[in-house]
Amino acid sequence: MEYEFLRDITGGVKVRMSMGHEAVGHWFNEEVNDNLALLDEVEQAAQTVKGTENSWQQTGHEYTVWLDGEEVMVRANLMEISGDEMEEGMSYYDEESLSMCGVEDFLLVIAAYRKFINQK
């Protein structure tokens, strides 16, 4: 999973992720957006579920992050479409709206994000 951190004209941080992980970047840009307390919450949840069969979920305004002891899923909230609403043969999957990765990789991105934020 490749990523890049950029500063916009106002000094805000923007995250770009490699193809297939775009939703992770959108989650950082829309939900985290310098909210380091949210990152603390995610890191604490990762430690809490590690080695268990438990999972944790945090629903934001635009994206939901879900994790268990092994993987993280970031999904756009607009993707919550019940099976009754889907036409047969149709798929609402959108690569920019759903991403999955390993917990360790996700935590590495969080650590790199924190480091970049602190370089102001």
N, C-alpha and C positions, 0 to 999 in steps of 0.2 A: 504494500500500500504506500504510494508516494503522495506527498503533500507539499504545499508551499504556503508560506505566510507572507502576506503583503500588507502594507499600510496604505489606506486611501488618503485622499487629499486632506481630510480632517484629522488624520492620525489614527483612525480606527483600524483595527486588524481585520483582515479578510483572509479566509482559508480557502484554498483550492485543493481539491483531492483528485487523485487519479481516477480514470474511467472505472466505473463499477462501484466507486466509493463516494460519489458526488453527494449523496444524502448526508454523509458524515460532515462534509464541509458546510453544507447548508445548515445542519444542526448547530455547528459552531457559530456560523454567521447570524442565524436567526434567534437561537435560544441562548447560547452562551454569551456572545457579544460583550466580552469583558466581565461577565458575571462569574467570578472565580469561586463563589460560594456553590454554584451549581456543579462546577468541576470537583469541588471538595465532596459534595454529596455523591457524585458518581464514583469517585475513587473509594469512598467509604463503603458504598454499596458493593463494589467489586470485591473488597476485602471480606465483607459480610457473607456473600454467597459463595466465595471460593471454597472448594472442597465439599460443597453441599449440593443438594438437588434443588435448592431454592432459586428463585429468580427475583428480579427487581425491575420496576418500570417507572419512568417519570414522563408524564405527558405535558408537553409544553404547548405554546400557542400554535405553532406550525408543525413541530416534529415531536415524535415520541422515541425515547431511547429505552431499550429493553436489554437486560443482560442476565446471564447466568454464570456459572463457574467457568465456562469455556468460550462463549461467544457473545457478541454485541450485535443488536439489530437496531438500526435507525430507520424510521419510517415516517413519511409525511402523513399527517393526520387525515388528509383528504383521501388517503388510500383505504380508509375504513369503510368498505363497501360490503354489505352482507351478500351472501351467496344468492339470495333471492333476486337481487338487483342485477346480477350478471347475466348477460345473454349467453346462451350455450356457445362454446367455442371462443368466447371472448376472454381476454386477459387484461387486467388493469395494471399489470406490472409496468413500472416505469423506472429505468435504471437510475434516474436522478431523484427518485422518490423513495427508494428502498436500498439500503446497503447493509451488508453483514461483514463482520471481521472478528478476529480473535480478541479476547479481552486484553491480552498482553500488548498487542499492536495498538489497540485503542488507548490504553494507558500511556504508551509511548508518545502518541500524538498529543495527549493531554499535557504530558510533561514538556514536550517541545513547544506547545502553545504557551504554557506558563513562562518558559524561558524567553520566548519571543516578546511576550507582553512586558516582561521586566526589563527589556533592553531599551526602553523609551529613552 
